[in-house]
Amino acid sequence: MAEQKIKRQVVLDTETTGLSTADDHRIIEIGCVEVINRRLTGERFHQYINPKREIDAGAMEVHGITPEFLADKPLFSSVVDDFMRFIDGAELIIHNAAFDVGFLNHELAKLKGKKRQITDVCSVLDTLKLARDKHPGQKNNLDALCRRYYVDNSNRELHGALLDAEILADVYLAMTGGQVSLSLAAETPIKTDKTMDTEIVAPTNRGPLRVIKANQDELLAHDANLQRLNKMTDGQCLWLSSTE
């Protein structure tokens, strides 16, 4: 019997002082959780980092991390070796990977010695691209995916790297674990017996079909169901839009 190959993945998120490395914004938090063969192991890497610079007000509104809180936290250079060991050889699972990988590479480029990049030690899977491929034309941010895949994010009042990594791990496993789409095209096709060669002919002597119209209670129930579908799909219910 062939030995099962172990697939190690690390779900990662970061928080930063701002939006662009072009303005020398820095990482202030890294959160990672380990997944092996699609099971959360409980192993994690979590670190706050002193960026040695101010934090944009807009960024602070998102994650709530202040310069005062980070004043006694280590520099990136002090934690980089532990971080790189944790992700070494894994497939990184990141939502909007270009952002986080760009910031991580920006931090690595600032270090003295041999220059490294994230992809030197691991591969990267972008769940934002994955979600857009699976759900084109819909909202695919983390909150929208939590609603779509029934992942509890009720504790997510503010963004946090470790919390978001834990939530993303659940979303990724749900998104890649089976079909939960509301698309009618995804339904299991009706099986047919290909051995049957008898032609089925509709009777020609039947009377006109009876038309049964929905009553008011049924119409209200139908509308409520459409509203529920519209909420679950972030306003993308085609049946509802066609009636408006």
Wavefront OBJ file of the C-alpha trace (Angstrom):
o trace
v 0.000 0.000 0.000
v 1.429 3.391 -1.034
v 2.276 5.759 1.776
v -0.084 8.750 1.959
v 1.584 11.999 0.996
v 1.312 14.684 3.653
v 0.030 18.026 2.388
v 0.950 20.863 4.718
v -0.740 24.228 4.313
v -0.440 27.421 6.330
v -3.319 29.886 6.315
v -1.877 33.378 6.722
v -3.021 36.940 7.272
v -1.257 40.187 8.130
v -2.169 43.627 9.452
v -0.210 46.683 8.342
v 0.347 50.372 9.031
v -1.232 51.315 5.694
v -2.068 50.154 2.209
v 1.097 50.547 0.140
v 4.697 49.416 0.432
v 5.533 52.257 -1.970
v 4.956 54.558 1.024
v 7.101 52.243 3.167
v 4.148 50.943 5.154
v 5.053 48.017 7.377
v 3.632 44.822 8.837
v 2.434 45.059 12.440
v 0.844 41.618 12.921
v 1.249 38.163 11.396
v -1.184 35.331 12.075
v -0.831 31.772 10.762
v -2.639 28.471 11.383
v -1.466 25.078 10.179
v -3.565 22.649 8.133
v -2.313 19.124 7.349
v -4.292 16.938 4.974
v -7.276 19.304 5.344
v -7.283 19.147 9.141
v -6.483 22.034 11.470
v -3.659 20.877 13.725
v -3.845 23.591 16.376
v -0.307 24.738 15.546
v -0.053 28.458 14.922
v 2.318 31.372 14.568
v 1.204 34.738 15.917
v 3.298 37.838 16.390
v 2.766 41.576 16.824
v 5.602 43.682 15.377
v 6.897 47.166 16.111
v 6.975 48.956 12.713
v 9.019 51.922 13.908
v 6.658 54.297 12.138
v 3.199 55.833 12.485
v 0.014 53.967 11.590
v -2.478 55.516 9.175
v -5.758 56.500 10.815
v -7.724 54.502 8.240
v -5.719 51.365 8.984
v -6.223 51.836 12.724
v -9.984 51.984 12.187
v -9.802 48.574 10.485
v -7.637 46.651 12.967
v -7.630 48.800 16.116
v -3.896 48.332 16.727
v -2.209 51.453 18.110
v 1.444 52.598 18.156
v 1.313 52.544 21.959
v 0.368 48.857 21.951
v 3.230 48.039 19.582
v 5.891 50.109 21.373
v 7.337 47.137 23.298
v 6.865 44.542 20.539
v 9.861 43.055 18.662
v 11.084 44.200 15.257
v 10.443 42.065 12.181
v 14.157 41.212 12.067
v 13.840 39.577 15.498
v 10.975 37.245 14.531
v 11.690 36.551 10.853
v 13.638 33.322 11.407
v 10.853 31.757 13.497
v 8.287 32.874 10.940
v 10.206 31.511 7.948
v 10.720 28.173 9.711
v 6.979 27.932 10.356
v 6.016 28.450 6.705
v 8.952 26.563 5.170
v 7.804 23.970 2.643
v 4.109 24.737 3.063
v 1.487 26.005 0.665
v 0.384 29.409 1.933
v -3.369 30.048 1.818
v -3.967 33.807 1.670
v -6.982 35.956 0.759
v -5.786 38.614 -1.692
v -2.320 37.116 -1.621
v -0.652 39.894 -3.633
v -1.172 42.291 -0.718
v 0.235 40.107 2.069
v 3.058 38.588 0.007
v 4.018 42.060 -1.215
v 4.321 43.310 2.371
v 6.221 40.226 3.519
v 8.690 40.576 0.643
v 9.026 44.278 1.464
v 10.037 43.371 5.012
v 12.451 40.688 3.808
v 14.082 43.124 1.387
v 14.926 45.455 4.282
v 16.957 42.828 6.128
v 20.722 42.634 5.948
v 22.379 39.592 4.431
v 21.114 37.236 1.762
v 17.925 38.466 0.129
v 14.932 36.130 0.325
v 11.360 36.141 -0.891
v 8.352 34.235 0.372
v 8.161 32.022 -2.712
v 11.726 30.878 -2.066
v 10.430 28.702 0.773
v 6.779 27.978 -0.083
v 4.060 28.165 -2.710
v 1.031 30.475 -2.503
v -2.680 29.915 -3.161
v -4.894 33.019 -3.404
v -8.384 32.308 -2.074
v -9.682 35.591 -3.521
v -8.880 34.354 -7.034
v -10.322 30.961 -6.144
v -13.535 32.578 -4.899
v -13.844 34.802 -7.975
v -13.462 31.768 -10.230
v -16.159 29.885 -8.290
v -18.515 32.842 -7.795
v -18.043 35.324 -10.653
v -19.895 38.606 -10.321
v -20.499 38.173 -6.585
v -18.909 39.741 -3.529
v -15.947 37.632 -2.489
v -14.478 39.404 0.516
v -14.021 37.346 3.675
v -17.285 38.464 5.287
v -19.269 37.600 2.139
v -17.628 34.173 1.959
v -18.445 33.545 5.610
v -22.115 34.180 4.868
v -22.018 32.043 1.728
v -20.349 29.079 3.449
v -22.011 29.454 6.860
v -18.756 30.202 8.702
v -19.273 31.965 12.030
v -17.452 35.308 12.080
v -19.523 36.926 14.824
v -16.355 37.728 16.806
v -14.895 39.741 13.920
v -15.725 43.282 15.039
v -12.214 44.382 14.027
v -9.723 42.764 11.680
v -6.992 40.744 13.354
v -4.372 38.632 11.616
v -4.773 35.483 13.719
v -8.573 35.669 13.896
v -8.824 36.283 10.143
v -6.440 33.392 9.433
v -8.602 31.075 11.549
v -11.767 32.239 9.764
v -10.116 31.938 6.352
v -9.056 28.375 7.169
v -12.706 27.433 7.776
v -13.815 29.252 4.616
v -11.117 27.605 2.487
v -11.964 24.112 3.744
v -15.671 24.735 3.092
v -15.034 26.280 -0.315
v -12.894 23.358 -1.483
v -14.740 20.567 0.309
v -17.862 20.188 -1.816
v -20.584 21.871 -3.811
v -22.717 24.272 -1.789
v -23.605 26.615 -4.644
v -27.213 27.659 -5.205
v -26.639 27.338 -8.937
v -29.213 25.104 -10.596
v -26.506 23.923 -12.974
v -24.714 22.357 -10.007
v -27.574 20.031 -9.158
v -27.084 16.308 -9.695
v -28.419 15.381 -13.138
v -31.215 12.867 -13.382
v -29.857 9.421 -14.175
v -31.223 7.748 -17.264
v -31.147 4.133 -18.357
v -29.165 4.185 -21.577
v -30.240 0.597 -22.302
v -33.843 1.644 -22.887
v -34.672 1.947 -26.568
v -38.438 2.327 -26.248
v -39.656 5.669 -27.599
v -41.897 7.484 -25.155
v -44.714 9.324 -26.960
v -47.017 11.795 -25.254
v -50.721 10.957 -25.645
v -52.529 12.979 -28.314
v -56.053 12.630 -26.967
v -55.673 14.350 -23.633
v -57.559 17.537 -22.843
v -56.059 20.970 -22.168
v -53.790 21.182 -19.149
v -55.319 22.758 -16.076
v -53.642 26.011 -15.012
v -53.363 26.396 -11.255
v -52.385 29.865 -10.057
v -50.677 30.529 -6.747
v -52.822 32.037 -4.010
v -51.804 35.098 -1.979
v -50.193 33.074 0.842
v -48.135 31.097 -1.662
v -47.024 34.274 -3.432
v -45.920 35.797 -0.115
v -44.016 32.629 0.801
v -42.353 32.612 -2.619
v -41.308 36.253 -2.248
v -39.893 35.574 1.240
v -37.852 32.690 -0.168
v -36.468 34.927 -2.933
v -35.514 37.567 -0.359
v -33.693 34.885 1.646
v -31.796 33.744 -1.450
v -30.967 37.365 -2.290
v -29.482 37.896 1.170
v -27.439 34.673 1.002
v -25.995 35.611 -2.407
v -25.178 39.265 -1.641
v -27.925 40.680 -3.872
v -27.295 38.324 -6.805
v -30.655 36.518 -6.872
v -31.556 36.520 -10.587
v -35.174 35.514 -10.018
v -35.736 38.511 -7.745
v -34.020 41.007 -10.070
v -36.114 39.793 -13.007
v -39.320 40.630 -11.133
v -38.303 44.168 -10.156
l 1 2 3 4 5 6 7 8 9 10 11 12 13 14 15 16 17 18 19 20 21 22 23 24 25 26 27 28 29 30 31 32 33 34 35 36 37 38 39 40 41 42 43 44 45 46 47 48 49 50 51 52 53 54 55 56 57 58 59 60 61 62 63 64 65 66 67 68 69 70 71 72 73 74 75 76 77 78 79 80 81 82 83 84 85 86 87 88 89 90 91 92 93 94 95 96 97 98 99 100 101 102 103 104 105 106 107 108 109 110 111 112 113 114 115 116 117 118 119 120 121 122 123 124 125 126 127 128 129 130 131 132 133 134 135 136 137 138 139 140 141 142 143 144 145 146 147 148 149 150 151 152 153 154 155 156 157 158 159 160 161 162 163 164 165 166 167 168 169 170 171 172 173 174 175 176 177 178 179 180 181 182 183 184 185 186 187 188 189 190 191 192 193 194 195 196 197 198 199 200 201 202 203 204 205 206 207 208 209 210 211 212 213 214 215 216 217 218 219 220 221 222 223 224 225 226 227 228 229 230 231 232 233 234 235 236 237 238 239 240 241 242 243 244
